[in-house]
Amino acid sequence: MSFHATQTAELTWVMFAGAAVIFVLVLGTLGFALYGSAQVRRPLSRRWLIIGAGVIFPVAVLSALLAYSFAVTARMARTDTPPAVRIEVVGEMWWWRLRYLDQNGQLLFETANDIRIPVGVPVDLVLTSDNVIHSFWAPKLAGKLDMIPGHVNLLRVQVRQPGLYRGQCAEYCGAQHAKMMFDLRAVTVEEFQAWVAAQRLPAMEPANATLQVGKQIFMQACTQCHTVRGVNATGTLGPDLTHVGSRSSLAAGVLPNTIGALAGWIAGSQHIKPGNQMPSFDQLTGENLRAIAQYMDSLK
């Protein structure tokens, strides 16, 4: 669990406990007023009790809870130390563009939907959108934070233990809102550094004739929308596919990342996720479809 999730859980339990105490006291007073004897009910009509229980007590308790909530949220929002990692997260229709930045804000590499962060260090997620309002939410990591066109929101997270955190867009953004998911994997610092080094490398050259055919088909059909670093594919409308074979899922968490799922997505993307910006390439022959799927799977 992350620092933000721990603080959120603590705030929730304190608020719940405060509300429960007030609820029990109110019900108890109501019970005495309705069913108590005349001797018990008589003190309930005294002015000092009405003012104390009806005005002073709720004002004092609610003010204390409000001050506590402000203190907790201030701790969660504190960014007085520089982050170890900065990731620009852009909400697309309907997937997540991820741009890993260096300490000077320069682009290291771009990927999609599959977020990796190191444990034990602060990580800044710079959230924005180029189209409609989205909302970044990983329930076990932190609270929801909106991604608003023309505006930048900052979410700082610090995960304590390695693990997988499932995320979801939490703001209705169109027909495929429910199929806009992501995986956030927290790994050790050493594993993260090795992953970053691998992601910065260009795509590997095809190792056999089948992969070479797949590459040729990809260059003919996909380069207007997709980038593969190391070859002449520089499209920016869709996700960067330089290392798509190393990702955990396809289509923003809709499909597992297997050769069969890749082929199915290429041939029937509009059937699987209607309205997304990728057309279905259902005119490809079975042989060519397998070749391009195998080529994309080889991009580790």
DODREN-646402 format. One record per residue (C-alpha): residue in one letter; x, y, z. Coordinates in Angstrom, 1 decimal. Each point is the difference from the previous one (the first is absolute). Layout:
// DODREN-646402
> residu;u;v;w
> a;X;Y;Z
...
// end
This chain:
// DODREN-646402
> residu;u;v;w
> m;0.0;0.0;0.0
> s;1.2;3.5;-0.8
> f;0.3;3.0;2.4
> h;-3.0;1.6;-1.6
> a;-2.1;-3.1;0.4
> t;1.0;-0.3;3.7
> q;-0.9;3.6;0.7
> t;-3.3;-0.3;-1.8
> a;-0.9;-3.1;2.0
> e;0.9;1.7;3.2
> l;-2.1;3.0;-0.9
> t;-2.9;-2.2;-0.9
> w;0.1;-1.9;3.3
> v;0.3;3.2;2.1
> m;-3.0;1.5;-1.8
> f;-2.0;-3.2;0.3
> a;0.8;-0.2;3.8
> g;-1.1;3.7;0.5
> a;-3.2;-0.5;-2.0
> a;-0.7;-3.2;1.9
> v;0.4;1.7;3.4
> i;-2.3;2.8;-1.0
> f;-2.6;-2.4;-1.4
> v;-0.1;-2.1;3.2
> l;-0.3;3.1;2.2
> v;-2.9;1.4;-2.2
> l;-1.8;-3.3;0.0
> g;0.5;-0.4;3.7
> t;-1.4;3.4;0.7
> l;-2.9;-0.7;-2.3
> g;-0.8;-3.2;1.8
> f;0.0;1.7;3.4
> a;-2.3;2.7;-1.4
> l;-2.5;-2.4;-1.4
> y;0.0;-2.9;2.5
> g;1.6;1.3;3.2
> s;-1.9;0.8;3.1
> a;-1.1;3.5;0.8
> q;2.9;0.3;2.5
> v;2.5;-0.9;-2.8
> r;-1.6;2.2;-2.7
> r;-0.2;3.1;2.2
> p;3.8;0.9;-0.2
> l;-0.2;-0.3;-3.8
> s;-2.1;3.2;-0.2
> r;2.5;2.1;1.8
> r;1.4;2.9;-2.0
> w;3.7;-0.7;0.9
> l;-0.3;-3.6;-1.3
> i;-1.7;1.1;-3.2
> i;2.6;2.6;-0.7
> g;2.9;-2.2;1.0
> a;-1.2;-3.2;-1.8
> g;-1.6;1.8;-3.0
> v;2.6;2.8;-0.7
> i;3.2;-0.2;2.0
> f;0.6;-3.8;-0.3
> p;-0.5;-0.4;-3.8
> v;2.0;3.2;-0.7
> a;2.9;-1.1;2.1
> v;0.0;-3.6;-1.3
> l;-0.4;0.9;-3.7
> s;2.6;2.8;0.3
> a;2.5;-2.5;1.5
> l;-0.7;-2.5;-2.8
> l;0.3;2.7;-2.6
> a;3.4;1.1;1.4
> y;1.2;-3.6;0.1
> s;-1.1;-0.6;-3.6
> f;1.9;3.2;-1.1
> a;3.1;-1.2;1.8
> v;-0.1;-3.4;-1.7
> t;-0.6;1.3;-3.5
> a;2.8;2.6;0.5
> r;2.4;-2.9;0.8
> m;-1.2;-1.9;-3.1
> a;0.5;3.1;-2.2
> r;3.4;0.9;1.3
> t;2.6;0.1;-2.8
> d;2.9;1.7;1.8
> t;2.5;-2.7;-1.1
> p;0.9;-0.5;-3.6
> p;-1.5;-3.2;-1.6
> a;2.2;-2.9;-1.0
> v;-2.1;-0.6;-3.1
> r;-2.4;2.2;-2.1
> i;-2.6;-1.5;-2.3
> e;-2.3;2.1;-2.2
> v;-3.3;-1.9;-0.2
> v;-2.3;1.2;-2.9
> g;-3.6;-1.2;-0.2
> e;-0.8;-1.1;-3.6
> m;-3.2;-1.5;-1.5
> w;0.2;-2.6;1.6
> w;3.5;-0.8;1.2
> w;2.8;1.5;2.0
> r;3.0;1.7;-1.6
> l;3.1;-0.2;2.3
> r;3.0;2.2;-0.5
> y;2.9;-0.7;2.4
> l;2.0;3.2;0.6
> d;3.5;0.6;1.3
> q;0.8;2.5;2.8
> n;0.1;2.9;-2.4
> g;-3.5;-0.9;-1.4
> q;1.4;-1.4;-3.3
> l;-1.6;-3.1;-1.5
> l;1.8;-3.3;0.7
> f;-2.5;-2.2;-1.8
> e;-3.7;-0.5;-0.6
> t;-2.2;-3.0;0.7
> a;-3.7;-0.8;0.6
> n;-2.3;-1.4;2.7
> d;2.8;-1.9;1.8
> i;1.5;2.1;2.8
> r;3.1;-1.0;1.9
> i;1.3;1.9;3.1
> p;2.7;-0.7;2.6
> v;-1.0;-0.8;3.6
> g;1.1;2.1;2.9
> v;0.5;3.3;-1.8
> p;-2.4;2.9;-1.0
> v;-1.4;-0.2;-3.5
> d;-1.8;3.0;-1.6
> l;-2.8;-0.9;-2.4
> v;-0.7;3.1;-2.1
> l;-3.6;-0.4;-1.2
> t;-1.7;1.7;-2.9
> s;-2.3;-0.6;-3.0
> d;0.0;1.0;-3.7
> n;-3.7;-0.7;-0.6
> v;-2.7;-0.4;2.8
> i;0.2;-0.2;3.8
> h;1.4;-3.3;1.3
> s;0.8;-1.0;3.5
> f;3.0;-2.0;1.2
> w;-0.8;-2.5;2.7
> a;1.9;-3.0;1.5
> p;-2.1;-0.8;3.1
> k;2.9;-1.7;1.9
> l;2.4;2.8;-0.9
> a;-1.7;3.4;0.5
> g;-3.3;1.8;-0.5
> k;-1.5;1.1;-3.3
> l;1.4;3.1;-1.7
> d;-1.5;1.5;-3.1
> m;1.8;0.5;-3.3
> i;-1.3;3.3;-1.5
> p;0.8;1.3;-3.5
> g;2.2;3.1;0.3
> h;0.7;-0.7;3.6
> v;2.8;-2.0;1.8
> n;-0.6;-1.8;3.3
> l;2.8;-1.6;2.0
> l;-0.4;-3.2;1.9
> r;3.0;-1.1;2.1
> v;0.1;-3.7;1.1
> q;2.5;-2.0;2.0
> v;-0.5;-3.8;0.1
> r;1.5;-1.9;2.9
> q;0.0;-3.5;-1.4
> p;0.2;-1.6;-3.5
> g;-3.3;-0.9;-1.5
> l;-2.6;0.4;-2.8
> y;-2.6;2.8;0.3
> r;-2.9;-0.1;-2.4
> g;-1.3;3.3;-1.1
> q;-3.0;1.4;-1.8
> c;-1.3;3.3;-1.5
> a;-2.5;1.2;2.6
> e;-1.7;2.8;-2.1
> y;-2.4;-0.9;-2.7
> c;1.8;0.9;-3.3
> g;-1.9;-1.7;-2.7
> a;-1.3;-3.3;-1.4
> q;3.1;-2.0;1.1
> h;0.5;1.6;3.4
> a;-0.4;-3.3;1.8
> k;2.8;-1.5;-2.2
> m;2.6;2.6;0.9
> m;2.1;-1.7;2.5
> f;3.7;-0.2;0.9
> d;2.5;-2.1;2.0
> l;2.4;1.7;2.4
> r;2.8;-2.3;1.1
> a;2.2;1.0;2.9
> v;3.5;-1.6;-0.2
> t;3.3;0.3;1.7
> v;2.2;2.9;-0.9
> e;2.5;-2.4;-1.8
> e;-2.9;-1.6;-2.0
> f;-1.3;3.4;-0.9
> q;3.4;1.2;-1.2
> a;0.4;-3.1;-2.2
> w;-3.5;0.5;-1.4
> v;0.6;3.6;-0.9
> a;3.3;-0.9;-1.7
> a;-1.8;-2.6;-2.1
> q;-2.9;2.3;-0.9
> r;2.4;2.6;-1.3
> l;1.5;-2.4;-2.5
> p;-1.2;0.0;-3.6
> a;-2.1;-2.9;-1.3
> m;1.8;-3.3;-0.8
> e;0.4;-1.0;-3.6
> p;-2.1;-3.0;-1.2
> a;1.8;-3.2;0.7
> n;-1.5;-2.2;-2.7
> a;-2.0;0.2;-3.3
> t;-3.4;-0.1;1.6
> l;0.8;3.0;2.3
> q;1.5;1.8;-3.0
> v;-3.3;-0.4;-1.9
> g;-1.9;1.2;3.1
> k;2.2;3.1;0.1
> q;-0.7;0.8;-3.6
> i;-3.7;-0.2;0.5
> f;0.3;2.1;3.1
> m;1.9;2.7;-1.9
> q;-2.7;0.1;-2.7
> a;-3.0;0.1;2.3
> c;0.9;1.4;3.4
> t;2.7;2.6;-0.2
> q;-2.4;2.9;-0.6
> c;-1.3;-0.4;3.6
> h;2.7;-1.8;1.9
> t;3.6;0.5;0.9
> v;2.6;-2.8;0.1
> r;3.4;1.5;0.9
> g;2.8;-1.3;-2.1
> v;-2.0;-0.3;-3.2
> n;-1.7;2.6;-2.2
> a;-3.3;0.0;2.0
> t;-0.7;3.3;1.7
> g;-3.8;0.3;0.2
> t;-1.3;1.6;3.2
> l;-3.8;-0.5;-0.1
> g;0.2;-3.4;1.6
> p;2.2;-1.6;2.7
> d;3.8;-0.3;-0.4
> l;0.5;-3.7;-0.8
> t;3.8;-0.2;0.2
> h;-0.2;-2.6;2.8
> v;-3.7;-1.0;-0.2
> g;0.9;-3.7;0.5
> s;1.3;0.7;3.5
> r;-3.3;1.5;1.2
> s;-2.4;-1.9;2.2
> s;-3.2;0.7;-1.9
> l;-1.4;1.4;-3.2
> a;-2.6;2.7;-0.8
> a;0.3;1.6;3.4
> g;-0.5;-3.1;2.1
> v;-2.7;-1.7;-2.2
> l;2.0;-2.9;-1.3
> p;3.0;-2.1;1.3
> n;3.1;0.7;-2.0
> t;0.4;-3.3;-2.0
> i;0.5;-0.6;-3.7
> g;-3.6;-1.2;-0.4
> a;-1.3;3.1;1.7
> l;2.2;2.2;-2.1
> a;-1.4;-1.5;-3.2
> g;-3.5;0.3;1.3
> w;0.5;3.6;0.9
> i;1.5;0.9;-3.4
> a;-2.8;-1.8;-1.9
> g;-2.9;1.1;2.2
> s;0.8;3.0;2.1
> q;-3.3;1.7;-0.9
> h;-1.9;-3.1;1.1
> i;2.0;-0.3;3.3
> k;0.0;3.7;0.8
> p;-2.5;1.8;-2.3
> g;0.7;3.7;-0.7
> n;3.8;-0.1;0.7
> q;2.2;1.7;-2.5
> m;1.6;-3.2;-1.4
> p;-1.8;-1.5;-3.0
> s;-0.5;-3.8;-0.2
> f;2.5;-1.5;-2.5
> d;-2.4;-2.9;-0.9
> q;1.2;-0.1;-3.6
> l;3.4;-1.6;1.0
> t;0.5;-3.6;-0.9
> g;0.4;-2.5;2.8
> e;3.7;-0.4;-0.9
> n;0.7;3.7;0.0
> l;-2.0;0.6;3.2
> r;2.1;-2.7;1.8
> a;3.2;1.6;-1.4
> i;-0.8;3.5;1.3
> a;-1.2;-1.3;3.3
> q;3.2;-2.0;0.4
> y;2.1;3.1;-0.9
> m;-1.8;2.1;2.6
> d;0.4;-2.7;2.6
> s;3.8;0.0;-0.7
> l;0.3;3.7;0.9
> k;1.0;-0.6;3.6
// end
